Amino acid sequence: MERFDVAVVGGGPAGSAAAHAAAESGASAVVLEKGVPRADRPDRLGPDSTDAAGILDYWVDIMDIHPDEMPDDVVLSTLDRAEFIGPNESLILRETGFDTSYDHFGFCMHRARFDDFLRNRAETAGAEYRVNVSVRDVESDRDGSPRHTVRLASGEDIEADFVVLADGPQRQVTNKVLDRFLPFDITDRLATTKVNHIAYQEHRRLPEAVARDVEGAIKFWWGYMPGHTAYPWIFPNDDNVARIGLTMPIGMDLSDIEAREKYELLRESDERIPNGKEYIRRLLEQEYGDEYDIEADFPIVEGRGKSKGTETYAISSTRPIDSPTDVGIAVTGGAMGATSAFHEGGDHVAVRTGAIAGELAASGDLSTYNDRWKAAIGDEVRRNVAFADVVRGYGPDDWDRGFAAARKMMESSSDKLFDLNMGTVRAGLSVGRVATQYKKAKYKSRSDKYVQLSEDEYAYADS
């Protein structure tokens, strides 16, 4: 039976970052990745690699990997702004308001190439990366040596002193492992259909004039489709191609939607929530249908994305969880819920949490992991949790009021997103109300109150 210091379940950004950090610190590390065939990775199996793949300037520093370190073909376009579009109000953001080492507003990247870069980086440091390997289970003995036996679908076993769970927001292995250390059913907190959003995107080639208009901008439409943090987007890539997609909660019932006639992407004839493909068609028809034939002038680029130019994937839409570090397990990235529907994923927090877990596992002591990841990404998580709480229950009219207020705030703060310490009285009462709501929501998440499963809830008696 093979034995490693660190076994990593999942080979995406968090898993590869964990393996790199562990190997660089001198530990033996192995990544176990089931491998998914993708049109944009034709010669190599790898992780699922599905998200909108955009990084803001200050996320570069959270991730702690600068684009200059990446191969030239990873970054597809640089960004200079974000456009937020409501039914009748909109705003343009040109600064995030953070001091950062990156010179642009952000960038869009080729996610599969990014994952391959992280894999190569881990292998160069000395980690093993095994593909076409499915993990069936992880059995743990708190006092054993080693403490963990990773059971593979092939019937083989791998022993490890530490396990890093990095299997993404669907948590196919993570939930099974954590369930043994909890006095309640894990699905009470982490049922996939309740704590995730579903996302869908298409890679489409844009007409020249539209590509010029979109160049440098990530665009989001809020209040156009129902659901908490549900919205479509456009992310520009290269060669006039853009990712056009959306995210929405899983399992919404159209009969529960109030004032459905106000949502631009719903139709009176709808009997159920439209699927992603239909939503995108309606968005493009609304924005460009007067001038273009959508199917002819915005063709899907079939050689990109996961399959035939399209991708469907899960995104964490809940608060993060602590890890049972006392038994030598760290949960990272999407599996811990650190990614976010507001991020369209969250490669930066996945990489950072993975790196922290790998470093500590190599040192032989994971006890500070939960404190370390909170110190590294806690402010980022609090912002997302606060924004999500503020907009919970928003309809189209609420988004218009919010954008109008946000535009006034930005006019008082040099177009910076997170600087709410501006002259709200000068900007008006509505602005002060929005700022106050955000500050209250953020205050409620102070310390580690944004964590939905804390370390002290784990019980190790049977481990």
C-alpha positions, -999 to 999 in steps of 0.1 A, spaced: 0 0 0 13 34 -10 18 60 17 21 98 14 23 127 39 -6 145 22 -33 131 0 -54 156 -19 -89 147 -32 -96 168 -63 -72 184 -87 -88 219 -93 -73 252 -81 -76 244 -44 -62 208 -48 -33 218 -70 -24 247 -48 -24 224 -17 -2 198 -34 22 226 -46 25 241 -11 30 207 5 56 195 -19 74 228 -19 76 224 19 92 190 16 63 167 21 53 139 -2 19 148 -18 -4 131 -42 -34 146 -60 -63 123 -69 -84 136 -97 -111 117 -115 -105 136 -147 -131 151 -170 -129 152 -208 -132 188 -222 -132 202 -257 -107 229 -246 -84 203 -231 -84 177 -259 -51 160 -251 -52 158 -213 -78 148 -187 -81 172 -158 -105 188 -134 -139 200 -145 -126 236 -149 -160 253 -152 -166 289 -142 -167 323 -158 -130 326 -151 -126 363 -142 -102 377 -116 -104 413 -101 -73 432 -93 -72 427 -55 -81 390 -60 -46 386 -75 -31 394 -41 -56 372 -23 -47 343 -46 -10 352 -42 -2 343 -78 4 371 -102 -6 367 -139 31 374 -148 38 339 -133 14 322 -157 20 311 -193 10 337 -219 -20 317 -231 -38 317 -197 -49 354 -197 -73 360 -225 -82 396 -219 -76 424 -195 -104 444 -179 -109 481 -172 -145 481 -158 -175 462 -146 -210 472 -158 -240 465 -136 -273 467 -154 -307 469 -138 -341 471 -156 -340 509 -156 -308 519 -137 -272 510 -142 -237 518 -130 -201 514 -142 -173 505 -118 -138 513 -128 -120 508 -94 -125 482 -67 -110 506 -41 -81 483 -30 -44 488 -32 -31 459 -54 -1 446 -71 -20 442 -104 -22 472 -128 -55 465 -145 -91 463 -131 -89 426 -137 -86 399 -163 -104 370 -179 -86 337 -183 -88 303 -199 -98 282 -170 -86 249 -183 -52 263 -190 -51 279 -156 -58 246 -140 -31 230 -161 -7 257 -150 -14 249 -114 -10 212 -120 23 217 -137 34 240 -109 26 213 -83 43 186 -103 74 207 -107 75 211 -69 75 173 -66 39 164 -61 23 135 -79 -9 143 -99 -29 112 -108 -58 114 -132 -86 90 -139 -87 81 -102 -120 82 -83 -120 84 -46 -147 63 -30 -142 71 6 -117 83 33 -115 63 65 -99 80 95 -84 69 127 -75 99 149 -48 80 167 -36 59 139 -3 61 120 -11 70 94 -44 85 103 -62 81 69 -69 54 44 -81 68 10 -103 41 -6 -102 43 -44 -129 30 -68 -103 7 -84 -100 -12 -51 -66 2 -42 -59 21 -10 -36 50 -3 -25 59 32 -18 95 43 -11 114 75 -32 144 62 -61 147 38 -70 178 19 -106 177 6 -108 198 -26 -136 181 -45 -156 213 -53 -190 226 -43 -208 193 -50 -188 178 -22 -192 142 -34 -164 130 -11 -164 158 15 -199 153 27 -194 116 32 -162 122 52 -175 150 73 -207 133 82 -188 109 104 -176 137 126 -209 154 132 -238 147 156 -263 156 129 -268 146 93 -244 166 71 -272 173 46 -290 194 73 -264 220 65 -248 211 32 -274 195 10 -261 203 -25 -295 214 -39 -299 240 -11 -263 254 -7 -254 256 -43 -264 276 -74 -265 262 -108 -246 280 -136 -247 276 -173 -226 294 -200 -220 294 -237 -189 305 -256 -202 327 -284 -184 347 -311 -196 383 -311 -201 406 -340 -172 430 -344 -192 461 -332 -205 442 -301 -170 428 -293 -157 464 -293 -184 475 -270 -178 446 -246 -140 448 -247 -126 454 -213 -159 450 -195 -175 423 -175 -213 429 -177 -240 417 -153 -278 421 -155 -295 422 -122 -333 420 -117 -338 404 -151 -344 369 -138 -359 357 -104 -339 341 -76 -315 352 -49 -282 363 -66 -296 351 -100 -282 370 -129 -268 367 -165 -234 380 -175 -210 385 -204 -172 380 -199 -150 389 -229 -123 365 -238 -101 366 -270 -107 367 -307 -142 383 -303 -154 354 -282 -172 359 -249 -185 337 -222 -222 344 -219 -239 327 -190 -260 329 -158 -263 316 -123 -295 309 -104 -307 289 -74 -315 252 -79 -351 240 -80 -370 273 -81 -408 271 -86 -422 297 -110 -455 298 -90 -435 312 -60 -423 343 -80 -439 375 -71 -446 402 -98 -431 379 -124 -442 403 -152 -415 427 -141 -387 402 -149 -374 410 -184 -364 374 -191 -396 358 -181 -426 354 -205 -463 352 -197 -464 318 -214 -437 303 -192 -450 273 -172 -417 268 -154 -384 286 -148 -366 287 -182 -334 267 -186 -300 283 -191 -300 281 -228 -333 298 -231 -324 325 -207 -293 333 -227 -312 334 -260 -337 358 -245 -309 380 -231 -292 383 -265 -325 389 -282 -333 417 -258 -299 434 -260 -290 428 -297 -321 413 -314 -331 445 -331 -299 447 -351 -287 411 -353 -299 375 -360 -287 360 -328 -281 324 -339 -264 335 -371 -244 365 -358 -236 352 -323 -226 316 -331 -216 291 -304 -178 283 -306 -179 245 -302 -142 240 -297 -143 260 -264 -157 251 -231 -165 217 -218 -186 203 -246 -199 219 -279 -192 254 -265 -213 250 -234 -208 243 -197 -231 236 -168 -217 236 -133 -224 241 -96 -213 272 -76 -212 275 -38 -240 299 -27 -236 295 11 -213 304 39 -180 285 44 -173 258 69 -145 251 93 -125 219 90 -120 190 115 -83 198 118 -80 177 150 -82 146 129 -59 159 102 -84 170 75 -86 203 58 -115 213 35 -107 239 8 -121 260 -20 -155 252 -33 -158 222 -10 -157 244 21 -180 270 5 -154 297 3 -163 303 -34 -194 324 -41 -222 331 -65 -211 367 -63 -176 356 -75 -189 334 -103 -168 308 -86 -138 320 -67 -105 307 -80 -86 332 -59 -100 320 -26 -97 283 -37 -60 287 -45 -53 306 -12 -72 281 11 -55 252 -7 -21 267 -3 -26 273 34 -38 237 39 -9 222 20 17 243 39 3 234 73 -1 197 64 35 196 53 45 211 87 27 182 105 1 204 122 -32 216 108 -45 230 141 -42 267 129 -58 261 95 -93 275 104 -77 306 118 -53 310 89 -79 308 62 -100 334 80 -71 357 83 -64 354 46 -99 355 31 -122 364 60 -128 400 49 -136 388 14 -161 363 27 -177 388 50 -182 412 21 -199 385 0 -221 373 29 -231 409 37 -240 417 1 -259 385 -2 -279 393 30 -287 428 18 -301 418 -16 -320 387 -3 -355 391 -16 -346 418 -41 -369 422 -71 -364 443 -102 -376 476 -85 -352 469 -56 -323 465 -80 -331 498 -97 -332 516 -63 -300 499 -53 -281 508 -84 -293 544 -83 -281 546 -47 -248 529 -55 -241 553 -83 -245 582 -60 -222 565 -35 -196 560 -62 -198 596 -73 -189 605 -37 -160 580 -35 -142 581 -69 -160 551 -84 -148 527 -58 -169 497 -49 -163 490 -13 -155 525 1 -187 532 20 -172 558 43 -182 586 21 -206 616 25 -238 597 25 -257 626 38 -246 647 8 -255 618 -15 -290 615 -1 -311 594 24 -315 564 0 -277 561 -2 -274 563 36 -300 535 39 -281 512 15 -248 519 32 -264 513 66 -279 480 55 -246 468 42 -227 478 74 -253 461 96 -251 429 76 -213 430 77 -214 436 114 -236 406 120 -208 385 103 -181 399 125 -154 376 139 -163 343 124 -200 345 124 -201 340 87 -190 304 92 -220 280 90 -203 249 105 -177 257 132 -148 235 143 -163 230 178 -193 212 163 -172 183 151 -172 152 174 -143 129 172 -152 101 196 -159 76 169 -130 85 146 
